[in-house]
């Protein structure tokens, strides 16, 4: 954990908006959630969507549990200088490619795990019918 009393300007925090380097602002505090990206129940897309803005309203709207709030403290790295946060910020697309090859590979593996046993059963049934003598 870094110096929790460090004060960041908004522009500096907004630069950290990718999966491998993600900072978010909640209730005036800055959190480096990079190590939490794979563990977040909503997925990394949810965290990436709240970079580059004050995510307090988004965080409160979800209704996070007390344990989630306690867990946040280990990612706390400092405070935000509130005077540097823009009043209204337009949406900025995350700088990540939306396509994830690893997720596609998982889908192929799941399909093969389903199809291969069916093909083996079909082959066994076909051989049995072919070799069956009447």
SERO-659377 format. One record per atom (N, C-alpha, C): residue number from 1; atom name; x, y, z. Coordinates in steps of 0.1 Angstrom, whole numbers. Example, Ala and Ser with C-alpha at 12.3 -4.5 7.8 and 13.67 -1.06 7.14 Angstrom:
PT   i at    xx    yy    zz
PT   1  N   132   -57    78
PT   1 CA   123   -45    78
PT   1  C   132   -33    78
PT   2  N   128   -22    71
PT   2 CA   137   -11    71
PT   2  C   129     0    79
This chain:
PT   i at    xx    yy    zz
PT   1  N     8   -12     0
PT   1 CA     0     0     0
PT   1  C     9    12     0
PT   2  N     5    22    -8
PT   2 CA    13    34    -9
PT   2  C     9    44     2
PT   3  N    15    56     2
PT   3 CA    12    66    11
PT   3  C    -3    70    10
PT   4  N   -11    67    20
PT   4 CA   -26    70    19
PT   4  C   -29    84    20
PT   5  N   -19    93    24
PT   5 CA   -21   107    25
PT   5  C   -17   114    12
PT   6  N   -12   107     2
PT   6 CA    -8   113   -11
PT   6  C   -21   119   -18
PT   7  N   -19   130   -24
PT   7 CA   -31   137   -31
PT   7  C   -27   136   -46
PT   8  N   -37   131   -53
PT   8 CA   -35   130   -68
PT   8  C   -44   140   -75
PT   9  N   -40   144   -86
PT   9 CA   -49   153   -94
PT   9  C   -57   143  -104
PT  10  N   -68   148  -108
PT  10 CA   -77   140  -116
PT  10  C   -70   134  -129
PT  11  N   -62   143  -136
PT  11 CA   -56   139  -148
PT  11  C   -47   127  -146
PT  12  N   -40   127  -135
PT  12 CA   -30   116  -132
PT  12  C   -38   103  -130
PT  13  N   -49   104  -123
PT  13 CA   -57    92  -120
PT  13  C   -63    87  -133
PT  14  N   -68    96  -142
PT  14 CA   -75    92  -154
PT  14  C   -65    85  -164
PT  15  N   -52    86  -162
PT  15 CA   -43    79  -171
PT  15  C   -42    64  -168
PT  16  N   -46    60  -157
PT  16 CA   -46    46  -153
PT  16  C   -59    40  -156
PT  17  N   -62    36  -169
PT  17 CA   -75    32  -173
PT  17  C   -74    19  -181
PT  18  N   -65    11  -179
PT  18 CA   -64    -2  -186
PT  18  C   -63   -14  -176
PT  19  N   -66   -26  -181
PT  19 CA   -66   -37  -172
PT  19  C   -54   -39  -164
PT  20  N   -42   -37  -170
PT  20 CA   -30   -39  -163
PT  20  C   -25   -27  -154
PT  21  N   -33   -16  -154
PT  21 CA   -30    -5  -146
PT  21  C   -43     4  -145
PT  22  N   -51     0  -134
PT  22 CA   -64     6  -133
PT  22  C   -66    13  -119
PT  23  N   -69    26  -119
PT  23 CA   -72    33  -107
PT  23  C   -86    39  -108
PT  24  N   -93    39   -97
PT  24 CA  -106    45   -97
PT  24  C  -108    54   -85
PT  25  N  -118    63   -86
PT  25 CA  -120    73   -75
PT  25  C  -134    70   -69
PT  26  N  -134    68   -56
PT  26 CA  -147    66   -49
PT  26  C  -146    74   -36
PT  27  N  -156    82   -34
PT  27 CA  -158    90   -22
PT  27  C  -145    98   -18
PT  28  N  -139   104   -28
PT  28 CA  -127   112   -26
PT  28  C  -114   105   -24
PT  29  N  -115    92   -25
PT  29 CA  -103    83   -23
PT  29  C   -99    77   -37
PT  30  N   -86    75   -38
PT  30 CA   -81    69   -50
PT  30  C   -77    54   -47
PT  31  N   -81    45   -55
PT  31 CA   -78    31   -53
PT  31  C   -71    25   -66
PT  32  N   -61    18   -63
PT  32 CA   -54    10   -74
PT  32  C   -60    -4   -74
PT  33  N   -69    -6   -83
PT  33 CA   -77   -19   -83
PT  33  C   -71   -29   -93
PT  34  N   -59   -26   -98
PT  34 CA   -52   -35  -108
PT  34  C   -52   -50  -103
PT  35  N   -47   -52   -90
PT  35 CA   -47   -67   -86
PT  35  C   -60   -73   -85
PT  36  N   -71   -65   -84
PT  36 CA   -85   -70   -82
PT  36  C   -92   -72   -95
PT  37  N   -87   -69  -106
PT  37 CA   -94   -69  -119
PT  37  C  -100   -83  -122
PT  38  N   -92   -94  -120
PT  38 CA   -97  -107  -123
PT  38  C  -106  -113  -113
PT  39  N  -106  -107  -100
PT  39 CA  -114  -112   -90
PT  39  C  -128  -105   -89
PT  40  N  -129   -93   -95
PT  40 CA  -141   -86   -93
PT  40  C  -153   -94   -98
PT  41  N  -164   -95   -90
PT  41 CA  -175  -103   -94
PT  41  C  -182   -99  -107
PT  42  N  -181   -86  -110
PT  42 CA  -188   -80  -122
PT  42  C  -178   -81  -134
PT  43  N  -166   -85  -132
PT  43 CA  -156   -86  -143
PT  43  C  -149   -73  -144
PT  44  N  -138   -74  -152
PT  44 CA  -129   -62  -153
PT  44  C  -136   -51  -161
PT  45  N  -146   -54  -170
PT  45 CA  -152   -44  -178
PT  45  C  -159   -34  -169
PT  46  N  -165   -38  -158
PT  46 CA  -172   -29  -148
PT  46  C  -162   -19  -143
PT  47  N  -151   -24  -138
PT  47 CA  -141   -14  -133
PT  47  C  -135    -5  -143
PT  48  N  -133   -10  -155
PT  48 CA  -128    -2  -166
PT  48  C  -138     9  -170
PT  49  N  -151     6  -169
PT  49 CA  -161    16  -173
PT  49  C  -162    28  -163
PT  50  N  -156    26  -151
PT  50 CA  -157    38  -142
PT  50  C  -144    45  -140
PT  51  N  -134    42  -149
PT  51 CA  -121    49  -148
PT  51  C  -124    63  -155
PT  52  N  -116    73  -152
PT  52 CA  -117    86  -158
PT  52  C  -129    94  -153
PT  53  N  -135    90  -142
PT  53 CA  -146    98  -136
PT  53  C  -146    95  -121
PT  54  N  -155   102  -114
PT  54 CA  -157    99  -100
PT  54  C  -167    87   -99
PT  55  N  -163    76   -95
PT  55 CA  -172    64   -95
PT  55  C  -180    62   -83
PT  56  N  -181    72   -74
PT  56 CA  -189    71   -62
PT  56  C  -203    67   -64
PT  57  N  -210    74   -73
PT  57 CA  -224    71   -75
PT  57  C  -226    57   -81
PT  58  N  -217    53   -90
PT  58 CA  -218    39   -95
PT  58  C  -216    29   -84
PT  59  N  -207    31   -75
PT  59 CA  -204    22   -64
PT  59  C  -215    21   -55
PT  60  N  -221    32   -51
PT  60 CA  -232    32   -42
PT  60  C  -245    26   -48
PT  61  N  -247    28   -61
PT  61 CA  -259    23   -68
PT  61  C  -260     8   -67
PT  62  N  -248     1   -67
PT  62 CA  -248   -13   -67
PT  62  C  -251   -19   -54
PT  63  N  -248   -11   -43
PT  63 CA  -251   -16   -30
PT  63  C  -241   -27   -25
PT  64  N  -229   -23   -25
PT  64 CA  -218   -32   -21
PT  64  C  -220   -36    -6
PT  65  N  -215   -48    -3
PT  65 CA  -216   -53    11
PT  65  C  -206   -46    20
PT  66  N  -207   -48    33
PT  66 CA  -197   -43    42
PT  66  C  -184   -49    40
PT  67  N  -184   -62    37
PT  67 CA  -171   -69    34
PT  67  C  -164   -63    22
PT  68  N  -172   -59    12
PT  68 CA  -166   -53     0
PT  68  C  -160   -40     3
PT  69  N  -166   -32    12
PT  69 CA  -161   -19    16
PT  69  C  -148   -21    24
PT  70  N  -148   -31    32
PT  70 CA  -136   -34    40
PT  70  C  -124   -38    31
PT  71  N  -127   -46    21
PT  71 CA  -117   -51    11
PT  71  C  -111   -40     4
PT  72  N  -119   -29     1
PT  72 CA  -114   -18    -6
PT  72  C  -101   -11     0
PT  73  N  -101   -12    13
PT  73 CA   -90    -4    20
PT  73  C   -76    -9    16
PT  74  N   -75   -22    13
PT  74 CA   -61   -26     9
PT  74  C   -57   -21    -5
PT  75  N   -66   -15   -13
PT  75 CA   -63   -10   -26
PT  75  C   -62     6   -25
PT  76  N   -65    12   -14
PT  76 CA   -65    26   -12
PT  76  C   -50    31   -13
PT  77  N   -48    41   -22
PT  77 CA   -34    46   -24
PT  77  C   -33    61   -21
PT  78  N   -44    68   -19
PT  78 CA   -44    82   -17
PT  78  C   -57    89   -18
PT  79  N   -56   102   -18
PT  79 CA   -68   111   -20
PT  79  C   -69   117   -33
PT  80  N   -80   122   -37
PT  80 CA   -81   130   -50
PT  80  C   -83   144   -46
PT  81  N   -77   153   -54
PT  81 CA   -79   167   -52
PT  81  C   -92   171   -59
PT  82  N  -102   173   -51
PT  82 CA  -116   175   -56
PT  82  C  -117   186   -66
PT  83  N  -108   196   -65
PT  83 CA  -109   208   -74
PT  83  C  -105   204   -88
PT  84  N   -98   193   -90
PT  84 CA   -93   189  -103
PT  84  C  -103   180  -110
PT  85  N  -114   175  -104
PT  85 CA  -124   167  -110
PT  85  C  -133   175  -119
PT  86  N  -134   172  -132
PT  86 CA  -143   180  -140
PT  86  C  -157   179  -136
PT  87  N  -165   189  -138
PT  87 CA  -179   189  -134
PT  87  C  -187   178  -142
PT  88  N  -184   178  -155
PT  88 CA  -191   168  -164
PT  88  C  -181   163  -173
PT  89  N  -179   149  -174
PT  89 CA  -169   143  -182
PT  89  C  -176   134  -192
PT  90  N  -172   135  -205
PT  90 CA  -178   127  -215
PT  90  C  -172   113  -214
PT  91  N  -179   103  -218
PT  91 CA  -175    89  -217
PT  91  C  -163    87  -226
PT  92  N  -152    81  -220
PT  92 CA  -140    77  -228
PT  92  C  -140    62  -228
PT  93  N  -139    56  -240
PT  93 CA  -138    42  -241
PT  93  C  -125    37  -235
PT  94  N  -126    26  -228
PT  94 CA  -114    20  -222
PT  94  C  -104    17  -233
PT  95  N   -91    18  -230
PT  95 CA   -81    16  -240
PT  95  C   -77     1  -241
PT  96  N   -87    -8  -240
PT  96 CA   -85   -22  -241
PT  96  C   -92   -27  -253
PT  97  N   -87   -37  -260
PT  97 CA   -95   -43  -270
PT  97  C  -106   -51  -264
PT  98  N  -118   -49  -269
PT  98 CA  -130   -56  -263
PT  98  C  -130   -71  -265
PT  99  N  -122   -76  -275
PT  99 CA  -121   -90  -278
PT  99  C  -111   -97  -269
PT 100  N  -115  -107  -263
PT 100 CA  -106  -115  -254
PT 100  C  -104  -129  -259
PT 101  N   -93  -132  -264
PT 101 CA   -89  -145  -270
PT 101  C   -91  -156  -260
PT 102  N   -87  -154  -247
PT 102 CA   -88  -164  -237
PT 102  C  -102  -168  -235
PT 103  N  -112  -159  -235
PT 103 CA  -126  -163  -233
PT 103  C  -131  -171  -245
PT 104  N  -126  -168  -257
PT 104 CA  -130  -175  -269
PT 104  C  -124  -190  -268
PT 105  N  -112  -191  -263
PT 105 CA  -106  -204  -262
PT 105  C  -114  -213  -252
PT 106  N  -119  -207  -241
PT 106 CA  -127  -214  -231
PT 106  C  -140  -219  -237
PT 107  N  -146  -211  -246
PT 107 CA  -158  -215  -253
PT 107  C  -155  -227  -262
PT 108  N  -145  -227  -269
PT 108 CA  -141  -238  -278
PT 108  C  -139  -251  -270
PT 109  N  -132  -250  -259
PT 109 CA  -129  -261  -250
PT 109  C  -143  -267  -245
PT 110  N  -152  -258  -241
PT 110 CA  -165  -263  -235
PT 110  C  -173  -270  -246
PT 111  N  -172  -265  -258
PT 111 CA  -179  -271  -269
PT 111  C  -173  -285  -272
PT 112  N  -160  -286  -273
PT 112 CA  -153  -298  -275
PT 112  C  -156  -309  -264
PT 113  N  -157  -304  -252
PT 113 CA  -160  -313  -241
PT 113  C  -173  -319  -242
PT 114  N  -182  -312  -249
PT 114 CA  -196  -317  -251
PT 114  C  -196  -326  -263
PT 115  N  -190  -322  -274
PT 115 CA  -191  -329  -287
PT 115  C  -183  -342  -288
PT 116  N  -171  -342  -282
PT 116 CA  -163  -354  -284
PT 116  C  -169  -366  -278
PT 117  N  -175  -366  -265
PT 117 CA  -181  -378  -260
PT 117  C  -193  -383  -269
PT 118  N  -201  -373  -274
PT 118 CA  -212  -377  -283
PT 118  C  -207  -384  -296
PT 119  N  -196  -378  -301
PT 119 CA  -191  -385  -313
PT 119  C  -185  -399  -310
PT 120  N  -179  -401  -299
PT 120 CA  -174  -414  -295
PT 120  C  -186  -424  -293
PT 121  N  -197  -419  -287
PT 121 CA  -208  -428  -285
PT 121  C  -215  -431  -299
PT 122  N  -215  -421  -308
PT 122 CA  -221  -424  -321
PT 122  C  -212  -434  -329
PT 123  N  -199  -432  -328
PT 123 CA  -190  -442  -335
PT 123  C  -192  -456  -329
PT 124  N  -193  -457  -316
PT 124 CA  -194  -470  -309
PT 124  C  -208  -476  -314
PT 125  N  -218  -468  -314
PT 125 CA  -231  -473  -318
PT 125  C  -231  -478  -333
PT 126  N  -224  -470  -341
PT 126 CA  -223  -473  -356
PT 126  C  -216  -486  -358
PT 127  N  -205  -488  -350
PT 127 CA  -197  -500  -352
PT 127  C  -205  -512  -347
PT 128  N  -212  -511  -336
PT 128 CA  -220  -522  -331
PT 128  C  -231  -526  -341
PT 129  N  -237  -516  -347
PT 129 CA  -248  -519  -357
PT 129  C  -242  -526  -370
PT 130  N  -230  -521  -374
PT 130 CA  -223  -527  -385
PT 130  C  -219  -541  -383
PT 131  N  -214  -544  -371
PT 131 CA  -208  -557  -369
PT 131  C  -218  -567  -363
PT 132  N  -230  -562  -361
PT 132 CA  -241  -571  -355
PT 132  C  -245  -581  -366
PT 133  N  -245  -593  -363
PT 133 CA  -250  -603  -372
PT 133  C  -264  -608  -368
PT 134  N  -272  -611  -379
PT 134 CA  -285  -615  -376
PT 134  C  -287  -630  -379
